[in-house]
């Protein structure tokens, strides 16, 4: 199986940005955690992070041509604003799990809105970095059941 992990705005500042919410581990720590889990699960995984909405849309569209089996995506703040990312996920029809490090549902009111959730097969929030590995496990099972 081949998965793409997409991280949106400000995820490159993990360990710096609001450590009381996101922890002190860095983006590189996150990537290594996911890589180790993917190796354990025999999954090919690639990563993409951008602070630019169009780059995220391009990565989702490229995943279609690269024949990616599943997408694990934390759009960051674009979760709450981007119809373009929603439309891209709907267009490619690649099973996508929405992931958030924090429990967005218990935070500010504007974080209650998630456009990506309308196209995601599952949302995992509030599990810290472990949420990404839970998303990978879910996709492995989901794809196995839907063959």
C-alpha positions in Angstrom: 0.0 0.0 0.0 1.1 3.5 -0.8 0.0 6.5 1.5 0.6 10.2 1.3 0.8 12.2 4.5 -0.1 15.9 3.8 0.4 18.6 6.4 -0.9 22.1 5.9 -0.2 25.5 7.4 2.0 25.9 10.4 2.7 22.2 10.9 6.3 22.9 10.0 6.4 24.9 13.3 5.6 22.0 15.5 7.6 22.3 18.7 7.7 26.1 18.3 4.0 27.0 17.9 1.9 26.8 21.0 3.7 23.9 22.7 1.0 23.8 25.4 -1.4 22.6 22.7 0.8 20.8 20.2 3.7 19.6 22.4 7.4 20.1 22.1 8.1 17.5 19.4 9.1 18.8 16.0 7.7 18.2 12.5 10.8 16.0 11.9 9.9 14.0 15.0 6.4 13.5 13.6 7.8 12.3 10.2 10.1 9.8 11.9 7.3 8.4 14.0 5.1 7.9 11.0 8.0 6.4 8.9 8.7 3.9 11.7 5.1 2.8 11.9 4.8 2.6 8.1 7.9 0.3 8.0 6.3 -1.9 10.7 3.1 -2.1 8.6 4.9 -2.6 5.3 3.4 0.6 3.9 5.1 2.9 1.5 4.7 6.5 2.8 5.6 9.9 1.4 5.2 13.3 3.0 4.3 16.8 1.9 3.9 20.0 4.0 3.1 23.4 2.8 1.7 26.7 4.1 0.1 27.3 0.7 -3.4 26.2 -0.1 -2.7 25.6 -3.8 0.3 23.5 -3.1 -1.9 21.2 -1.0 -4.5 21.0 -3.8 -1.7 20.1 -6.2 -0.4 17.4 -3.9 -3.8 15.8 -3.7 -4.3 15.9 -7.4 -0.8 14.5 -8.0 -1.6 11.6 -5.6 -4.2 10.5 -8.2 -1.6 10.2 -10.9 0.9 8.6 -8.5 -1.8 5.9 -7.7 -1.7 6.6 -4.0 -4.0 4.3 -2.1 -4.8 6.6 0.8 -4.2 10.1 2.1 -3.6 11.1 5.7 -4.2 14.8 5.9 -4.0 17.6 8.5 -4.8 20.7 6.6 -4.1 22.9 9.6 -6.1 26.2 9.4 -7.3 25.3 5.9 -9.5 22.7 7.5 -11.9 25.5 8.4 -11.7 27.6 5.2 -10.8 25.6 2.1 -13.5 24.5 -0.3 -10.6 24.0 -2.8 -9.1 21.3 -0.7 -12.5 19.7 -0.1 -13.1 19.7 -3.9 -9.7 18.2 -4.6 -10.3 15.3 -2.2 -13.7 14.7 -3.7 -12.3 14.8 -7.2 -9.5 12.2 -6.7 -11.7 9.8 -4.8 -8.8 8.6 -2.7 -9.8 7.5 0.8 -8.6 10.3 3.0 -8.4 10.5 6.8 -8.6 13.9 8.4 -6.1 14.2 11.4 -5.7 16.9 14.0 -3.1 16.8 16.8 -5.4 18.7 19.1 -9.0 18.2 19.9 -10.4 20.8 17.6 -13.9 20.2 18.7 -13.1 21.5 22.2 -11.3 24.6 20.9 -12.6 28.0 19.4 -15.9 28.1 17.7 -14.4 28.6 14.3 -12.6 25.3 14.6 -15.9 23.5 14.7 -16.2 23.8 11.0 -14.3 21.3 8.9 -14.7 21.3 5.1 -12.4 18.4 4.6 -14.6 16.3 6.9 -17.3 16.3 4.2 -15.1 14.1 2.0 -13.0 12.2 4.6 -13.7 8.6 5.4 -12.7 9.3 9.0 -11.6 12.0 11.4 -9.1 11.5 14.2 -8.6 14.4 16.5 -7.0 15.0 19.9 -4.7 12.0 19.8 -1.5 13.9 19.4 1.0 12.5 16.9 -0.4 9.1 17.5 -3.4 10.2 15.5 -1.4 9.8 12.3 -0.6 6.2 13.0 -4.2 5.5 14.0 -5.2 7.0 10.6 -2.7 4.7 8.9 -4.1 1.6 10.7 -7.6 2.7 9.8 -6.7 3.1 6.1 -5.0 -0.3 6.0 -8.2 -1.9 7.4 -10.5 0.2 5.3 -8.7 -0.6 2.1 -8.6 -4.3 2.9 -12.4 -4.3 3.5 -13.1 -2.4 0.3 -11.1 -4.5 -2.2 
